[in-house]
Amino acid sequence: MANRKFILVVLFAGIQLLVAAQRKDTLPACCIKSVPARFPVTAALSTAAGVPQGREGMVWVPGGTFSMGGDANQGLDDEYPKHTVTVKGFYMDATEVTNEQFAAFVRATGYVTTAERKPDWASISKELPPGTPRPPDSMLVAASLVFRSPQAASLDDYSQWWQWQAGASWRHPQGPQSSILGKEHLPVVHISFEDAQAYCRWAGKRLPTEAEWEWAARGGLPGALYPWGNEGVEDGKPKTNSWQGKFPVQNTGKDGFDRLAPVKSFAPNGYGLFDIAGNVWEWCADYYRYDYYELLRRSAPVADPKGPEQSFDPEEPYAVKRVIRGGSFLCNDSYCSGYRVSRRMKSTEDSSMEHLGFRCVQDE
């Protein structure tokens, strides 16, 4: 997953060697959207009878033991080895946090998101290779990453479709001329890890661990590739908001959406969770470490793992990264199959993009 500071350097300082060093499976968590079968977006976000007062909009995810990691031969190296994990039960937001919900938080607190602040080069440079040139001051402005579909593109160079857009933020998802007016039920995007943590503290919740997220995403289907089972994402009726067609140049819109879809636009998984695959990538609490599963396997079975003590991604060894899960409206099997339940992705804590959001959990 290309991160905010890395794209800033690549796009505007011309560090072409850094671009070339990126492998296909570490490129920006990209895939775009697609999906029909809509649920009424005006329906109350509260789901499942029996959810206690104060936990409206959440569902109960029962605890259990499962085999965590890649299934079949689709997994990438960091999804292996599979290992046994046990998690306690918890409550989880039935949907991704919406624009409406995030706006309530901002009104109550006056919070300013990462994308709305001018980047600090002193902080950014600490997570880049020594000697990385400073971008021009004109590029060190409040901005975020916006998707622009090119007429033609090589899948090896994501700078062809990601644009560092001044004025892009959760309020203006495609740039300063765009708005979330009338889009209250779309998931909030351009959210950094810091932003998500701030919202969780205000709401009295927390981000899920990576293990909790995968357990919840599986929805009671052990060994399945997707939250809905094993049927391919392009087969049958649309099951999630992803990119259909040739990524990144043509999206057929078979699912009824060109970009983000309102929450609850597709059927939930077995635990009542909507959009747990596709639509937007979701932050998890864990640091990302590429060999973490190997470390866990040595001590399996593991109860409620909280992630490694430190982050390490050999592709960007200086960067501190967190796990993100679930894929987005940009995901397509030709580029990334982020909607697989075991698919791991990562990004730096200050990353904000047009397809990056979150959902919260709460302990019993």
Residue pairs with C-beta under 8 A, 6 or more apart in sequence:
1 26
1 27
1 28
1 29
1 281
1 324
1 345
1 346
1 347
1 351
2 10
2 22
2 27
2 28
2 145
2 158
2 162
2 347
3 316
3 319
3 321
3 347
3 348
3 350
3 351
4 114
4 119
4 144
4 145
4 192
4 347
4 348
4 350
4 351
4 352
4 353
5 119
5 124
5 127
5 128
5 319
5 348
5 350
5 351
6 18
6 128
6 316
6 319
6 348
7 28
7 145
7 159
7 162
7 164
8 119
8 124
8 135
8 139
8 140
8 143
8 164
9 15
9 18
9 124
9 128
9 132
9 133
9 135
10 16
10 18
10 19
10 159
11 159
11 162
11 163
11 164
12 135
12 136
12 139
12 164
13 132
13 133
13 134
13 135
13 136
13 139
15 132
15 133
18 129
19 157
19 159
21 315
22 156
22 158
22 315
23 315
24 155
24 156
24 335
25 76
25 336
26 313
26 315
27 155
27 158
27 335
27 336
28 145
28 158
28 162
28 353
29 281
29 324
29 327
29 328
29 330
29 331
29 336
29 338
29 345
29 347
29 355
29 356
30 147
30 158
30 161
30 162
30 247
30 248
30 328
30 330
30 331
30 335
30 336
30 355
31 242
31 243
31 247
31 278
31 327
31 328
31 329
31 330
31 331
31 332
31 335
31 336
31 337
31 338
31 339
32 147
32 149
32 242
32 243
32 247
32 248
32 251
32 259
32 328
32 329
32 330
32 331
32 332
32 355
33 241
33 242
33 243
33 251
33 255
33 257
33 258
33 259
33 260
33 261
33 278
33 279
33 328
33 329
33 330
34 238
34 241
34 242
34 243
34 244
34 251
34 252
34 253
34 254
34 255
34 256
34 257
34 329
35 238
35 239
35 240
35 241
35 242
35 254
35 255
35 256
35 257
35 261
35 265
35 266
35 278
36 237
36 238
36 254
36 255
36 256
37 237
37 238
37 239
37 265
37 266
37 267
38 256
38 261
38 262
38 264
38 265
38 266
39 264
39 265
39 266
39 267
39 274
40 264
41 185
41 262
41 263
41 264
41 265
42 185
43 264
44 56
45 56
45 57
45 94
45 95
45 98
45 263
45 264
46 56
46 57
46 94
47 57
47 58
47 59
47 94
47 268
47 272
48 59
48 60
48 94
48 272
50 60
51 58
51 59
51 60
51 91
55 91
55 362
57 93
57 94
57 95
58 91
58 92
58 93
58 94
58 362
59 91
59 92
59 94
59 271
59 272
59 273
60 89
60 90
60 91
60 271
61 89
61 90
61 91
61 92
61 212
61 215
61 216
61 271
61 273
62 89
62 271
63 86
63 87
63 88
63 89
63 90
64 86
64 87
64 215
65 84
65 85
65 86
65 301
66 84
66 85
66 214
66 215
66 218
66 222
67 82
67 83
67 84
67 85
67 222
67 223
68 82
68 83
68 84
68 85
68 211
68 214
68 215
68 293
68 342
69 75
69 79
69 80
69 81
69 82
69 83
69 293
69 342
70 76
70 79
70 80
70 82
70 342
71 82
71 223
71 224
71 225
71 340
71 341
71 342
72 225
74 225
74 337
74 340
75 340
75 342
75 343
76 343
76 344
77 290
78 290
78 291
78 292
78 293
78 344
79 293
79 342
79 343
79 344
80 293
81 293
81 294
81 297
82 293
83 293
83 296
83 297
83 300
83 301
83 302
84 300
84 301
84 302
85 211
85 215
85 296
85 300
85 301
85 302
85 303
85 305
86 301
86 302
86 303
86 304
87 209
87 211
87 212
87 215
87 303
87 304
88 304
88 363
88 364
89 364
90 208
90 212
90 361
90 362
90 363
90 364
91 361
91 362
91 363
91 364
92 208
92 212
92 216
92 271
92 273
92 359
92 360
92 361
92 362
93 205
93 359
93 360
93 361
94 268
94 272
94 273
94 274
95 187
95 263
95 264
95 273
95 274
95 275
95 359
96 187
96 188
96 263
96 274
96 275
96 279
96 280
96 282
96 357
96 358
96 359
97 187
97 188
97 191
97 196
97 199
97 357
97 358
97 359
97 360
98 184
98 185
98 186
98 187
98 188
98 263
99 170
99 180
99 183
99 184
99 185
99 186
99 187
99 188
100 184
100 185
101 188
102 170
102 188
102 191
102 199
103 180
103 184
105 111
105 198
105 199
105 202
105 203
108 202
109 198
109 202
111 195
111 198
111 199
111 202
113 169
113 170
113 190
113 191
113 192
113 195
113 352
114 192
114 194
114 195
114 350
114 352
115 142
115 143
115 144
115 168
115 169
115 170
115 190
115 192
115 352
116 142
116 169
116 171
117 142
118 140
118 141
118 142
119 140
119 141
119 142
119 143
119 350
121 134
121 135
121 140
123 350
124 350
125 132
125 134
126 318
127 316
127 318
127 319
127 320
127 348
128 318
128 319
129 318
139 164
141 166
142 166
142 167
142 169
143 164
143 165
143 166
143 167
143 168
144 164
144 165
144 168
144 169
144 190
144 352
144 353
144 354
145 162
145 163
145 164
145 165
145 168
145 351
145 352
145 353
145 354
146 162
146 163
146 165
146 168
146 173
146 174
146 175
146 353
146 354
147 161
147 162
147 163
147 248
147 259
147 330
147 353
147 354
147 355
148 161
148 162
148 163
149 161
149 248
149 249
149 250
149 251
150 160
150 161
150 248
150 249
151 249
152 249
153 160
153 161
153 248
153 249
154 160
155 247
155 334
155 335
160 248
161 248
162 353
165 174
165 175
166 175
166 176
167 175
167 176
168 174
168 175
168 176
168 190
168 354
169 190
169 352
170 180
170 188
170 189
170 190
170 191
170 195
171 179
171 180
172 178
172 179
172 180
173 180
173 189
173 190
173 260
173 354
174 354
180 186
183 260
183 262
185 262
185 263
185 264
186 260
186 261
186 262
186 263
187 260
187 263
187 275
187 279
187 280
187 357
188 357
189 260
189 280
189 353
189 354
189 355
189 356
189 357
190 352
190 353
190 354
190 356
191 199
191 283
191 352
191 356
191 357
191 358
192 349
192 350
192 351
192 352
193 283
193 322
193 347
193 349
193 350
193 351
194 349
194 350
195 352
196 207
196 283
196 358
197 207
199 358
199 360
200 206
200 207
200 360
203 360
204 362
205 360
205 361
205 362
206 285
206 360
206 361
206 362
206 363
207 283
207 284
207 285
207 358
207 360
207 361
208 216
208 284
208 285
208 359
208 360
208 361
209 284
209 285
209 286
209 304
209 305
209 306
209 307
210 284
210 285
210 286
210 305
210 307
210 323
210 325
210 344
211 302
211 304
211 305
212 361
213 282
213 284
213 325
213 326
214 325
214 341
214 342
216 271
216 273
216 276
217 227
217 269
217 273
217 276
217 277
217 325
217 326
217 341
218 224
218 227
218 269
218 341
219 227
219 269
219 270
219 271
219 273
219 276
220 270
220 271
221 227
221 229
221 269
221 270
224 230
224 341
225 340
225 341
226 233
226 239
226 240
226 277
226 339
226 340
226 341
227 240
227 269
227 270
227 273
227 276
227 277
227 339
227 341
228 239
228 240
228 267
228 269
228 277
231 239
233 239
233 240
233 242
233 333
233 337
233 339
234 244
234 333
238 254
238 255
238 256
238 266
239 266
239 267
239 277
240 255
240 266
240 275
240 277
240 278
240 279
240 327
240 339
241 255
241 257
241 260
241 261
241 265
241 266
241 275
241 278
241 279
241 328
241 329
242 255
242 277
242 278
242 327
242 328
242 329
242 330
242 331
242 332
242 339
243 251
243 329
243 330
243 331
243 332
244 251
244 252
244 253
244 254
244 255
244 332
245 251
245 252
245 332
246 334
247 330
247 332
247 334
247 335
248 330
248 335
251 258
255 261
256 265
257 265
257 329
259 329
259 354
260 279
260 280
260 329
260 355
261 275
261 279
261 329
263 274
263 275
263 279
264 274
264 275
265 274
265 275
265 279
266 274
266 275
266 278
268 274
268 276
269 276
275 326
276 326
277 326
277 327
277 338
277 339
277 340
277 341
278 326
278 327
278 328
278 329
278 331
278 338
278 339
279 326
279 328
279 329
280 326
280 328
280 329
280 355
280 356
280 357
281 324
281 325
281 326
281 327
281 328
281 338
281 345
281 353
281 355
281 356
281 357
282 324
282 325
282 326
282 357
282 358
282 359
283 322
283 323
283 324
283 356
283 357
283 358
284 307
284 322
284 323
284 324
284 325
285 306
285 307
285 322
286 292
286 306
286 307
286 308
286 322
286 323
287 307
287 308
287 309
287 310
287 311
287 320
287 321
287 322
287 323
288 311
288 312
288 313
288 321
288 322
288 323
288 344
288 346
289 295
289 307
289 308
289 310
289 311
289 312
289 313
290 312
290 313
290 314
291 312
292 307
292 308
295 308
296 302
296 305
307 323
311 319
311 320
311 321
311 322
313 319
313 321
313 346
316 348
319 348
320 348
320 349
321 346
321 347
321 348
321 349
322 346
322 347
322 348
322 349
323 344
323 345
323 346
324 345
324 346
324 347
324 356
325 343
325 344
325 345
326 338
326 339
327 336
327 337
327 338
327 339
327 340
327 343
328 338
328 355
328 356
329 355
330 355
331 337
331 338
331 339
336 343
336 345
337 343
338 345
347 356
